[in-house]
Amino acid sequence: MFVQEPNDMLKPREVAELLGVRTTTIARWAREGKLSPLRTPGGHRRYSRTAVRELLATDPECDTERQRMVEDAVRLYGQGWSIRQVADRFECSYGAMRRILMGRVRVRNRSGTYPTTE
């Protein structure tokens, strides 16, 4: 019998961050059979890192969902939401959302101003 190492099992939030989608998307994909969760003794869902890699490599919907989330995040940030608010809205970490936004928009300081470049 094959036993997954604990490091190979991901929480739904970790999968969402890896794929750049919302946790609700991960839950939907599990219902649709695109990802099969394993259950911990406490009933929590965990996903195999291998299954996540395979999904990423074979399912074009991953790119579409990620692009939609990125566009929504950029729009909300542009409307004045903080990085923390946008991250909470999409159920991802502050660091992951900051990396997403930094590649697409000019990111404000914590004071709400833009850094000067000289």
N, C-alpha and C positions, 0 to 999 in steps of 0.2 A: 504494500500500500504506500502511495506517495503522500508525504506530509509536507505541507507548505511551511517554510520558515517564517517566523513572525515578521521579519523585515520584508518579505515578499508580499505581505498582505497590506492593503491600503484602505483607509477609511474613505467614505464617500467624499468628504471635503478634500482629501488629498488627491483623489482621482479627478475631481472637478478642477482643482488648481493645475494639475498636470496637463489636462486636456484643454484648459481655458474655457470651461463652460460652467454653468450653474449646477448646484447640487440637485436641483429639481430635474435637470436634464439627465443626470446620472440615474436618478430614481426611475425616470421614464424609460431610459434605455434598459434598465433591469426588468421592468414590466414587459417591455417588448422583446426581451430575450437577447438583446445585443450584448449585454454584460450579465454574467451570472454571479450573484453574490454568494459568498459562503457566510454562514452564521456563526458567531461566537457563542460560547455557552450562555452568555447573557442575552443573546438574541440580536446583537448588533451586526450590521452588514459589513463585510470586508470583501475586497476585490483583489484578485491575483494581479500582480504587476505584469505578468506575462499576458494575461487576457487584455489588460489595458493597452499594452503595446500593440497587440494584434488588432484591436479595434481601431487604434489610431492609424495604423498602416493600411487598413482595408476599407474604412467607412468614410466616405466623403462628407457625411453629415457632421462629422466632428469639426471640419473646417468651417462649414456654414454656421453652426451653432457658435463657434468661437468668434467668428467675424461679427455676428449679430451682437454678442455680448460686448465685444470691444467697442463697436459703434455706439451702443447704448451707454457704456461707461464714459466714453469720450464726451458724448452729448451731456450727460449729467454733470461731469466735471466742468464742462464749459458753462453750465448754468449756475456755477458757484458752489456745487457740492464739494465737500472736502474729500480727500483720498479715502479717509476712514469711512465716511458715509457711503461712498461708492462701493468700497470693499464690502461693507456690511450688507449693502443692497444685493450684491451678487454672491454673498456668502463665501468670500475668499479672504485671504490674509491681506493685511496692509501692504506687506512687502511685494506680494504678487501683483496687486493692483497698481502699486507705484511703478513697477517694472513695465506693466502693460501701458500705462499712461505716458511714461517717460519716452517711450519709443514713438509716440504719436502727437503729443502736445507739449507745450511749455508748462512745466510744473511749477506751481506757486510755492513759496516758502511757507512755513507754519504760520507766519504772521499774515498770510494772505496776499503778500506782494510777490512780484516776480524778481528773481535775483538779477542783479546788474551784471552785465558782461562788458568788460573793458579790455 
